Amino acid sequence: MPRALLLGPTLAIAVCAALGCNRSPMENALAPTREDLEHAYRTHDPNLAGHQSAEGVVVGRDGITVLCSANPKGDGEHTWLIRLGDDGTVIWQRHYALDQGTGRAIAALPGGGFAIAGEIQRTAMEFQAYLLRTDGDGQSATGAAFGPRGVTGFTSLAVLDDGSLLAGGSAGDHGWLVRVDPALHAAWDAPLGDVDDVAGVAPLAGGFAMVARRERSTTGFGLTRAVVFDADRHPRWHVQLPASGRGEPAALTRLSDDSIAIVGHHAASDRDKAQIWVARVTGPDQIAWQRMLGSPDEERRGRAIVALPDGGVAVAGDALRDGARSLRIARLTPDGGVVWERAFGGTGQAVARGLARTADGGFVLVGSTTAKGAGKTNVWILRLDGDGRLIWDRAFGTAG
């Protein structure tokens, strides 16, 4: 679901304060009316300015390319690409127009260039899913919108073995998959009525995998469904997770043996603090292992996962402790053992969004932070070695 539709109390107060909401005494003072929201959408609001976040990252021979969302002036989110060298030097930056959508996921294309999946805002309450394609320098951008107007958007993206693109997300109150050719022409789209939204997609030999959330709750986590499909969309097998408690997915990766690994967050009950949750699935109802990462004094979220050459995985997330949220990254063996875990931050609020492996066996971890940079929230990029130790970090953002 487009994150821009998640209107929390802070944003609601900002909208009402800026616009002067008119309500009867019985109305919720924190709930803007539709007219308020329509006006806010058309109005520059400095209270909403100065927010930037990394959304994903890919690493290639030409450098590190970071997908960001940005609302520096308070007039709406847009897509922003940053290309860095391996030493952290900025090679180029590209800001895209509001009518080219806001990116939430990025994939490198086989012939060069990038595909970006996200959403485009049509009115205050209406979005469509959006795909954007660029060349290797982030230029020559072309895009296309998909799906009905409403709560519609893409949050995950993969390049399949035949070069086509598979995007996952939600349309209305159900999950949704769309497959397009390299020119962004739709080959098919598939509403998924038994899940709420698709959190991750990955190519497999002769098909693809997806992981989705279902039975979402307003008081706790929902459940996870993983499905492997043939190329013609026929399900090979599926599995529901977790084995106990409640857990929601955030991302998915393909392992070297064509099994899949999932990262998300898990809680044993509504009373327990959440932990980062990692699971490897090898077939129908075949959960090879599950691993929880966390401590009793932290509230954690899993956000991103990458496969490693030895059959293990690295996962990224964040942890809330004593009012501050910091980044986490951990490396796991093929059987789920923890090799190491690292933490970054400790003041302010930091959220992980993406993780990529580098050619030398290190990692690039990206997200957002309030503790660095000029904005209210800022893009945070961390280059790590193979043991998860910091080589350099950069923060990008403007105050509006």
ROMARGU-280588 format. One record per residue (C-alpha): residue number from 1; x, y, z. Coordinates in Angstrom, 3 decimals. Layout:
<pts>
+-----+----------+----------+----------+
| num |       xx |       yy |       zz |
+-----+----------+----------+----------+
| NUM |        X |        Y |        Z |
...
+-----+----------+----------+----------+
</pts>
This chain:
<pts>
+-----+----------+----------+----------+
| num |       xx |       yy |       zz |
+-----+----------+----------+----------+
|   1 |    0.000 |    0.000 |    0.000 |
|   2 |    1.353 |    3.466 |   -0.744 |
|   3 |    3.004 |    4.673 |    2.439 |
|   4 |    1.780 |    8.199 |    1.662 |
|   5 |   -1.753 |    7.110 |    2.560 |
|   6 |   -0.798 |    6.212 |    6.116 |
|   7 |   -1.929 |    9.479 |    7.689 |
|   8 |   -0.745 |    9.481 |   11.293 |
|   9 |   -1.617 |   11.937 |   14.080 |
|  10 |    1.435 |   14.146 |   13.445 |
|  11 |    0.517 |   14.675 |    9.807 |
|  12 |   -3.144 |   15.121 |   10.691 |
|  13 |   -2.295 |   17.844 |   13.207 |
|  14 |   -0.003 |   19.533 |   10.676 |
|  15 |   -2.733 |   19.535 |    8.022 |
|  16 |   -5.333 |   20.905 |   10.420 |
|  17 |   -3.009 |   23.523 |   11.872 |
|  18 |   -2.010 |   24.741 |    8.442 |
|  19 |   -5.506 |   24.806 |    6.977 |
|  20 |   -7.851 |   25.463 |    9.873 |
|  21 |  -10.150 |   22.431 |    9.849 |
|  22 |  -13.839 |   23.093 |   10.510 |
|  23 |  -15.720 |   20.375 |   12.417 |
|  24 |  -18.719 |   19.892 |   14.611 |
|  25 |  -18.017 |   19.254 |   18.322 |
|  26 |  -18.654 |   15.519 |   17.829 |
|  27 |  -15.978 |   15.060 |   15.155 |
|  28 |  -12.503 |   13.693 |   15.888 |
|  29 |  -10.194 |   16.690 |   16.181 |
|  30 |   -7.316 |   14.712 |   14.671 |
|  31 |   -9.225 |   13.507 |   11.613 |
|  32 |   -9.063 |   15.876 |    8.603 |
|  33 |  -12.106 |   15.877 |    6.355 |
|  34 |  -11.826 |   14.926 |    2.689 |
|  35 |  -12.040 |   18.632 |    1.817 |
|  36 |   -9.111 |   19.333 |    4.148 |
|  37 |   -7.043 |   16.631 |    2.478 |
|  38 |   -7.898 |   17.792 |   -1.027 |
|  39 |   -6.830 |   21.319 |   -0.087 |
|  40 |   -3.657 |   20.049 |    1.588 |
|  41 |   -2.766 |   18.130 |   -1.547 |
|  42 |   -2.952 |   21.317 |   -3.616 |
|  43 |   -1.168 |   23.514 |   -1.051 |
|  44 |    2.533 |   23.863 |   -0.316 |
|  45 |    2.902 |   23.012 |    3.385 |
|  46 |    6.254 |   23.776 |    5.048 |
|  47 |    5.297 |   21.461 |    7.937 |
|  48 |    5.655 |   18.510 |    5.552 |
|  49 |    8.951 |   19.670 |    4.034 |
|  50 |   12.426 |   18.328 |    4.700 |
|  51 |   11.758 |   14.576 |    4.616 |
|  52 |   13.941 |   12.215 |    2.588 |
|  53 |   14.585 |    8.476 |    2.801 |
|  54 |   16.463 |    5.807 |    0.900 |
|  55 |   14.103 |    3.104 |   -0.369 |
|  56 |   16.451 |    0.591 |   -1.997 |
|  57 |   19.937 |    0.055 |   -3.406 |
|  58 |   21.667 |   -1.837 |   -6.210 |
|  59 |   25.408 |   -2.297 |   -6.662 |
|  60 |   27.085 |   -2.806 |  -10.038 |
|  61 |   30.311 |   -2.208 |  -11.902 |
|  62 |   29.454 |    1.478 |  -12.334 |
|  63 |   28.944 |    2.084 |   -8.633 |
|  64 |   26.303 |    2.187 |   -5.916 |
|  65 |   22.861 |    3.397 |   -7.021 |
|  66 |   20.468 |    4.389 |   -4.246 |
|  67 |   16.740 |    4.880 |   -4.790 |
|  68 |   15.301 |    7.614 |   -2.575 |
|  69 |   11.973 |    9.291 |   -1.943 |
|  70 |   12.057 |   13.006 |   -1.182 |
|  71 |    9.685 |   15.775 |   -0.145 |
|  72 |   12.137 |   18.642 |    0.407 |
|  73 |    9.676 |   21.518 |   -0.124 |
|  74 |    6.431 |   20.102 |    1.228 |
|  75 |    4.739 |   19.910 |   -2.172 |
|  76 |    4.728 |   16.122 |   -2.570 |
|  77 |    7.077 |   13.157 |   -2.720 |
|  78 |    9.179 |   12.424 |   -5.775 |
|  79 |   11.797 |    9.890 |   -6.865 |
|  80 |   15.478 |   10.685 |   -6.393 |
|  81 |   18.445 |    8.581 |   -7.553 |
|  82 |   21.978 |    8.960 |   -6.173 |
|  83 |   25.008 |    7.273 |   -7.782 |
|  84 |   28.074 |    6.875 |   -5.558 |
|  85 |   31.524 |    5.477 |   -6.140 |
|  86 |   32.806 |    2.726 |   -3.877 |
|  87 |   34.581 |    5.374 |   -1.791 |
|  88 |   31.351 |    7.324 |   -1.212 |
|  89 |   32.032 |   10.026 |   -3.802 |
|  90 |   28.867 |   11.338 |   -5.462 |
|  91 |   29.007 |   10.647 |   -9.211 |
|  92 |   25.562 |   11.998 |  -10.079 |
|  93 |   22.108 |   12.694 |   -8.697 |
|  94 |   18.770 |   12.709 |  -10.521 |
|  95 |   15.515 |   14.202 |   -9.255 |
|  96 |   12.368 |   13.206 |  -11.147 |
|  97 |    9.174 |   15.186 |  -11.594 |
|  98 |    6.158 |   14.589 |   -9.366 |
|  99 |    4.295 |   13.150 |  -12.365 |
| 100 |    6.906 |   10.360 |  -12.581 |
| 101 |    5.823 |    8.868 |   -9.277 |
| 102 |    7.582 |    7.940 |   -6.044 |
| 103 |    9.837 |    4.896 |   -6.127 |
| 104 |    9.708 |    2.161 |   -3.469 |
| 105 |   11.778 |   -0.590 |   -5.130 |
| 106 |   14.587 |   -0.691 |   -7.701 |
| 107 |   16.103 |   -3.378 |   -9.928 |
| 108 |   19.038 |   -3.313 |  -12.344 |
| 109 |   18.073 |   -4.264 |  -15.912 |
| 110 |   20.060 |   -6.909 |  -17.819 |
| 111 |   20.948 |   -4.564 |  -20.691 |
| 112 |   21.802 |   -1.648 |  -18.423 |
| 113 |   19.671 |    0.927 |  -16.695 |
| 114 |   17.138 |    0.588 |  -13.917 |
| 115 |   13.489 |   -0.164 |  -13.314 |
| 116 |   11.744 |    1.551 |  -10.403 |
| 117 |    8.395 |    0.537 |   -8.910 |
| 118 |    6.195 |    2.645 |   -6.654 |
| 119 |    3.113 |    4.814 |   -6.863 |
| 120 |    1.912 |    8.080 |   -8.327 |
| 121 |   -0.474 |   10.354 |   -6.448 |
| 122 |   -3.495 |   11.456 |   -8.471 |
| 123 |   -5.527 |   13.245 |   -5.769 |
| 124 |   -5.281 |   13.543 |   -2.002 |
| 125 |   -6.886 |   10.123 |   -1.559 |
| 126 |   -6.092 |    8.366 |   -4.844 |
| 127 |   -2.949 |    6.624 |   -6.054 |
| 128 |   -2.005 |    4.385 |   -8.942 |
| 129 |    0.894 |    1.983 |   -9.199 |
| 130 |    3.773 |    3.303 |  -11.298 |
| 131 |    6.808 |    1.877 |  -13.098 |
| 132 |    9.699 |    4.055 |  -14.241 |
| 133 |   12.561 |    2.973 |  -16.489 |
| 134 |   15.871 |    4.854 |  -16.866 |
| 135 |   19.168 |    4.342 |  -18.631 |
| 136 |   22.385 |    3.557 |  -16.758 |
| 137 |   22.969 |    7.227 |  -15.936 |
| 138 |   19.476 |    7.719 |  -14.544 |
| 139 |   18.311 |    9.640 |  -17.617 |
| 140 |   15.957 |    8.991 |  -20.555 |
| 141 |   13.202 |    8.146 |  -18.084 |
| 142 |    9.935 |    6.659 |  -19.323 |
| 143 |    7.060 |    5.521 |  -17.140 |
| 144 |    3.618 |    3.971 |  -17.036 |
| 145 |    0.766 |    3.840 |  -14.520 |
| 146 |   -1.130 |    0.666 |  -13.650 |
| 147 |   -4.290 |   -0.284 |  -11.838 |
| 148 |   -7.342 |    1.559 |  -10.559 |
| 149 |   -7.161 |    4.843 |   -8.714 |
| 150 |   -7.367 |    4.361 |   -4.974 |
| 151 |   -5.121 |    2.576 |   -2.484 |
| 152 |   -2.970 |    1.154 |   -5.277 |
| 153 |    0.805 |    0.873 |   -5.492 |
| 154 |    3.873 |   -1.307 |   -5.965 |
| 155 |    6.303 |   -2.078 |   -3.140 |
| 156 |    8.439 |   -4.849 |   -4.672 |
| 157 |   10.108 |   -5.533 |   -8.011 |
| 158 |   12.146 |   -8.279 |   -9.682 |
| 159 |   13.646 |   -8.969 |  -13.096 |
| 160 |   12.628 |  -12.455 |  -14.237 |
| 161 |   14.902 |  -14.817 |  -16.124 |
| 162 |   13.408 |  -13.834 |  -19.512 |
| 163 |   14.083 |  -10.116 |  -18.894 |
| 164 |   10.495 |   -9.180 |  -18.074 |
| 165 |    9.601 |   -7.321 |  -14.879 |
| 166 |    7.408 |   -8.563 |  -12.045 |
| 167 |    5.999 |   -5.960 |   -9.653 |
| 168 |    4.065 |   -6.692 |   -6.476 |
| 169 |    1.964 |   -4.546 |   -4.193 |
| 170 |   -1.702 |   -3.944 |   -3.526 |
| 171 |   -4.831 |   -2.679 |   -5.248 |
| 172 |   -7.612 |   -1.799 |   -2.858 |
| 173 |   -7.781 |   -4.354 |   -0.066 |
| 174 |   -5.976 |   -7.233 |   -1.776 |
| 175 |   -2.549 |   -8.205 |   -3.054 |
| 176 |   -1.589 |   -7.706 |   -6.667 |
| 177 |    1.020 |   -8.899 |   -9.164 |
| 178 |    1.772 |   -7.306 |  -12.543 |
| 179 |    4.165 |   -8.610 |  -15.183 |
| 180 |    5.406 |   -6.248 |  -17.905 |
| 181 |    7.786 |   -6.510 |  -20.843 |
| 182 |   10.967 |   -4.382 |  -21.016 |
| 183 |    8.976 |   -1.583 |  -22.698 |
| 184 |    6.608 |   -1.508 |  -19.658 |
| 185 |    3.672 |   -2.992 |  -21.578 |
| 186 |    1.558 |   -5.200 |  -19.323 |
| 187 |    1.662 |   -8.918 |  -20.117 |
| 188 |   -0.781 |   -9.786 |  -17.325 |
| 189 |   -1.952 |   -8.668 |  -13.920 |
| 190 |   -3.251 |  -10.895 |  -11.162 |
| 191 |   -5.381 |   -9.700 |   -8.231 |
| 192 |   -4.767 |  -11.931 |   -5.198 |
| 193 |   -7.907 |  -11.983 |   -3.117 |
| 194 |   -6.537 |  -14.223 |   -0.364 |
| 195 |   -3.726 |  -11.850 |    0.697 |
| 196 |   -3.666 |   -8.194 |    1.733 |
| 197 |   -0.497 |   -7.034 |   -0.034 |
| 198 |    2.626 |   -8.436 |   -1.685 |
| 199 |    5.831 |   -7.598 |    0.200 |
| 200 |    8.436 |   -9.310 |   -1.973 |
| 201 |    8.986 |  -11.057 |   -5.308 |
| 202 |   11.945 |  -13.014 |   -6.681 |
| 203 |   12.799 |  -14.905 |   -9.888 |
| 204 |   13.173 |  -18.685 |   -9.800 |
| 205 |   14.134 |  -21.220 |  -12.449 |
| 206 |   11.073 |  -21.505 |  -14.699 |
| 207 |    8.940 |  -19.220 |  -12.569 |
| 208 |    8.918 |  -16.865 |   -9.618 |
| 209 |    8.150 |  -16.582 |   -5.913 |
| 210 |    6.197 |  -14.074 |   -3.891 |
| 211 |    5.677 |  -13.425 |   -0.207 |
| 212 |    2.578 |  -11.624 |    1.039 |
| 213 |    0.806 |  -10.514 |    4.176 |
| 214 |   -2.615 |  -11.827 |    5.145 |
| 215 |   -5.019 |  -11.479 |    8.054 |
| 216 |   -3.575 |   -8.112 |    8.984 |
| 217 |   -4.718 |   -6.723 |   12.302 |
| 218 |   -5.045 |   -3.304 |   13.898 |
| 219 |   -3.697 |   -4.636 |   17.208 |
| 220 |   -0.863 |   -6.945 |   16.143 |
| 221 |    0.861 |   -8.648 |   13.250 |
| 222 |   -0.844 |  -10.651 |   10.555 |
| 223 |    0.443 |  -13.838 |    8.937 |
| 224 |    2.685 |  -14.621 |    5.976 |
| 225 |    1.973 |  -16.597 |    2.825 |
| 226 |    4.780 |  -17.627 |    0.469 |
| 227 |    3.886 |  -18.974 |   -2.984 |
| 228 |    6.058 |  -20.342 |   -5.793 |
| 229 |    4.588 |  -20.113 |   -9.308 |
| 230 |    5.428 |  -21.548 |  -12.707 |
| 231 |    6.055 |  -19.034 |  -15.480 |
| 232 |    2.379 |  -19.351 |  -16.526 |
| 233 |    1.246 |  -18.287 |  -13.011 |
| 234 |    0.228 |  -21.797 |  -11.969 |
| 235 |    1.078 |  -22.255 |   -8.258 |
| 236 |    3.641 |  -24.994 |   -7.638 |
| 237 |    3.344 |  -24.821 |   -3.877 |
| 238 |    2.605 |  -22.494 |   -1.000 |
| 239 |    3.228 |  -22.308 |    2.716 |
| 240 |    1.818 |  -20.251 |    5.581 |
| 241 |    4.177 |  -18.847 |    8.194 |
| 242 |    5.266 |  -18.453 |   10.945 |
| 243 |    5.110 |  -21.867 |   12.591 |
| 244 |    3.906 |  -20.189 |   15.802 |
| 245 |    2.973 |  -16.678 |   16.890 |
| 246 |    2.312 |  -13.939 |   14.341 |
| 247 |    4.711 |  -12.656 |   11.699 |
| 248 |    4.610 |  -10.367 |    8.681 |
| 249 |    7.020 |  -10.344 |    5.721 |
| 250 |    9.088 |   -7.424 |    4.470 |
| 251 |   11.274 |   -8.912 |    1.721 |
| 252 |   12.219 |  -12.088 |   -0.124 |
| 253 |   15.337 |  -13.462 |   -1.814 |
| 254 |   16.217 |  -16.440 |   -3.994 |
| 255 |   18.934 |  -18.762 |   -2.688 |
| 256 |   21.466 |  -20.662 |   -4.780 |
| 257 |   19.480 |  -23.934 |   -4.619 |
| 258 |   16.269 |  -22.151 |   -5.756 |
| 259 |   14.796 |  -22.214 |   -2.265 |
| 260 |   13.680 |  -18.892 |   -0.791 |
| 261 |   14.471 |  -16.883 |    2.324 |
| 262 |   12.150 |  -14.344 |    3.927 |
| 263 |   12.756 |  -11.514 |    6.373 |
| 264 |   10.115 |   -9.708 |    8.392 |
| 265 |    9.043 |   -9.277 |   11.998 |
| 266 |    7.535 |  -11.688 |   14.501 |
| 267 |    5.902 |  -11.579 |   17.908 |
| 268 |    4.963 |  -14.586 |   20.008 |
| 269 |    1.814 |  -12.735 |   21.133 |
| 270 |    0.310 |   -9.244 |   21.116 |
| 271 |    1.961 |   -8.658 |   24.508 |
| 272 |    5.489 |   -9.521 |   23.364 |
| 273 |    7.970 |   -7.199 |   21.700 |
| 274 |    8.646 |   -7.893 |   18.043 |
| 275 |   11.873 |   -9.420 |   16.762 |
| 276 |   13.486 |   -9.565 |   13.340 |
| 277 |   12.309 |  -12.834 |   11.816 |
| 278 |   14.169 |  -14.818 |    9.135 |
| 279 |   12.937 |  -18.056 |    7.560 |
| 280 |   14.181 |  -20.399 |    4.851 |
| 281 |   11.505 |  -22.297 |    2.908 |
| 282 |   12.358 |  -25.224 |    0.622 |
| 283 |    8.962 |  -26.518 |   -0.508 |
| 284 |    5.276 |  -26.960 |    0.343 |
| 285 |    4.977 |  -26.707 |    4.133 |
| 286 |    8.746 |  -27.261 |    4.334 |
| 287 |   10.239 |  -24.614 |    6.607 |
| 288 |   13.934 |  -25.510 |    6.820 |
| 289 |   14.524 |  -23.097 |    9.701 |
| 290 |   13.343 |  -19.908 |   11.367 |
| 291 |   15.505 |  -17.482 |   13.322 |
| 292 |   14.506 |  -14.623 |   15.642 |
| 293 |   16.894 |  -11.721 |   16.218 |
| 294 |   16.243 |   -9.397 |   19.129 |
| 295 |   16.308 |   -8.853 |   22.867 |
| 296 |   13.559 |   -8.343 |   25.474 |
| 297 |   14.276 |   -4.603 |   25.780 |
| 298 |   13.951 |   -3.846 |   22.036 |
| 299 |   11.147 |   -3.615 |   19.495 |
| 300 |   12.572 |   -4.732 |   16.135 |
| 301 |   11.526 |   -4.766 |   12.488 |
| 302 |   13.077 |   -6.754 |    9.640 |
| 303 |   13.303 |   -4.797 |    6.372 |
| 304 |   15.700 |   -6.247 |    3.757 |
| 305 |   17.533 |   -9.451 |    2.828 |
| 306 |   20.257 |  -10.525 |    0.373 |
| 307 |   21.489 |  -13.990 |   -0.580 |
| 308 |   25.169 |  -14.835 |   -0.077 |
| 309 |   27.399 |  -17.111 |   -2.195 |
| 310 |   27.773 |  -19.677 |    0.611 |
| 311 |   24.002 |  -20.233 |    0.779 |
| 312 |   23.516 |  -17.986 |    3.785 |
| 313 |   21.842 |  -14.585 |    3.960 |
| 314 |   22.388 |  -11.115 |    5.345 |
| 315 |   19.398 |   -9.260 |    6.774 |
| 316 |   18.818 |   -5.647 |    7.762 |
| 317 |   16.313 |   -4.020 |   10.068 |
| 318 |   15.984 |   -1.574 |   12.921 |
| 319 |   15.466 |   -1.671 |   16.679 |
| 320 |   13.648 |    0.698 |   19.043 |
| 321 |   15.152 |    1.038 |   22.519 |
| 322 |   14.598 |    3.820 |   25.072 |
| 323 |   12.895 |    6.005 |   22.477 |
| 324 |   15.707 |    5.815 |   19.890 |
| 325 |   15.638 |    3.636 |   16.770 |
| 326 |   18.907 |    2.332 |   15.284 |
| 327 |   19.893 |    0.143 |   12.340 |
| 328 |   20.751 |   -3.559 |   12.547 |
| 329 |   22.471 |   -5.925 |   10.123 |
| 330 |   23.221 |   -9.617 |   10.684 |
| 331 |   24.838 |  -12.416 |    8.710 |
| 332 |   23.383 |  -15.935 |    8.923 |
| 333 |   24.796 |  -19.291 |    7.827 |
| 334 |   22.942 |  -21.611 |    5.410 |
| 335 |   21.362 |  -23.380 |    8.411 |
| 336 |   20.306 |  -20.136 |   10.112 |
| 337 |   23.149 |  -19.699 |   12.585 |
| 338 |   24.118 |  -16.118 |   13.417 |
| 339 |   27.688 |  -15.319 |   12.313 |
| 340 |   27.629 |  -11.707 |   13.494 |
| 341 |   25.300 |   -8.800 |   14.160 |
| 342 |   26.084 |   -5.062 |   14.043 |
| 343 |   24.250 |   -1.918 |   15.175 |
| 344 |   24.502 |    1.638 |   13.806 |
| 345 |   23.016 |    4.795 |   15.234 |
| 346 |   21.629 |    5.099 |   18.725 |
| 347 |   20.290 |    8.647 |   18.785 |
| 348 |   17.263 |    9.920 |   16.919 |
| 349 |   15.250 |    7.698 |   14.608 |
| 350 |   16.847 |    5.491 |   11.947 |
| 351 |   14.935 |    3.078 |    9.702 |
| 352 |   16.485 |    0.484 |    7.366 |
| 353 |   15.087 |    0.176 |    3.840 |
| 354 |   17.541 |   -1.651 |    1.584 |
| 355 |   20.597 |   -3.894 |    1.531 |
| 356 |   22.951 |   -4.973 |   -1.261 |
| 357 |   26.107 |   -7.064 |   -1.461 |
| 358 |   29.302 |   -5.647 |   -2.989 |
| 359 |   31.855 |   -7.406 |   -5.198 |
| 360 |   34.421 |   -7.568 |   -2.373 |
| 361 |   31.992 |   -9.382 |   -0.065 |
| 362 |   30.889 |   -6.285 |    1.825 |
| 363 |   27.504 |   -4.589 |    2.009 |
| 364 |   25.677 |   -1.327 |    1.402 |
| 365 |   22.916 |   -0.624 |    3.920 |
| 366 |   20.487 |    2.242 |    3.239 |
| 367 |   17.592 |    3.893 |    5.025 |
| 368 |   16.790 |    7.133 |    6.809 |
| 369 |   17.941 |    8.986 |    9.914 |
| 370 |   16.994 |   12.041 |   11.949 |
| 371 |   20.427 |   12.231 |   13.606 |
| 372 |   22.456 |   13.206 |   10.514 |
| 373 |   21.892 |   15.634 |    7.648 |
| 374 |   20.122 |   18.950 |    7.189 |
| 375 |   16.548 |   17.703 |    6.839 |
| 376 |   14.010 |   16.480 |    9.354 |
| 377 |   14.682 |   12.979 |    8.056 |
| 378 |   17.580 |   12.245 |    5.719 |
| 379 |   18.869 |    9.558 |    3.395 |
| 380 |   21.505 |    7.442 |    5.168 |
| 381 |   23.944 |    5.261 |    3.204 |
| 382 |   26.449 |    2.980 |    4.974 |
| 383 |   29.269 |    1.058 |    3.270 |
| 384 |   30.290 |   -1.991 |    5.319 |
| 385 |   33.007 |   -4.621 |    4.994 |
| 386 |   32.392 |   -8.371 |    4.934 |
| 387 |   32.233 |   -8.481 |    8.736 |
| 388 |   29.636 |   -5.727 |    8.879 |
| 389 |   32.048 |   -3.053 |   10.114 |
| 390 |   31.633 |    0.521 |    8.914 |
| 391 |   33.922 |    1.753 |    6.120 |
| 392 |   32.089 |    5.035 |    5.490 |
| 393 |   28.646 |    6.572 |    5.722 |
| 394 |   26.940 |    9.503 |    4.002 |
| 395 |   23.758 |   11.432 |    4.786 |
| 396 |   21.800 |   13.427 |    2.189 |
| 397 |   18.869 |   15.767 |    2.678 |
| 398 |   17.662 |   19.348 |    2.740 |
| 399 |   15.649 |   21.246 |    5.311 |
| 400 |   13.151 |   22.502 |    2.716 |
+-----+----------+----------+----------+
</pts>
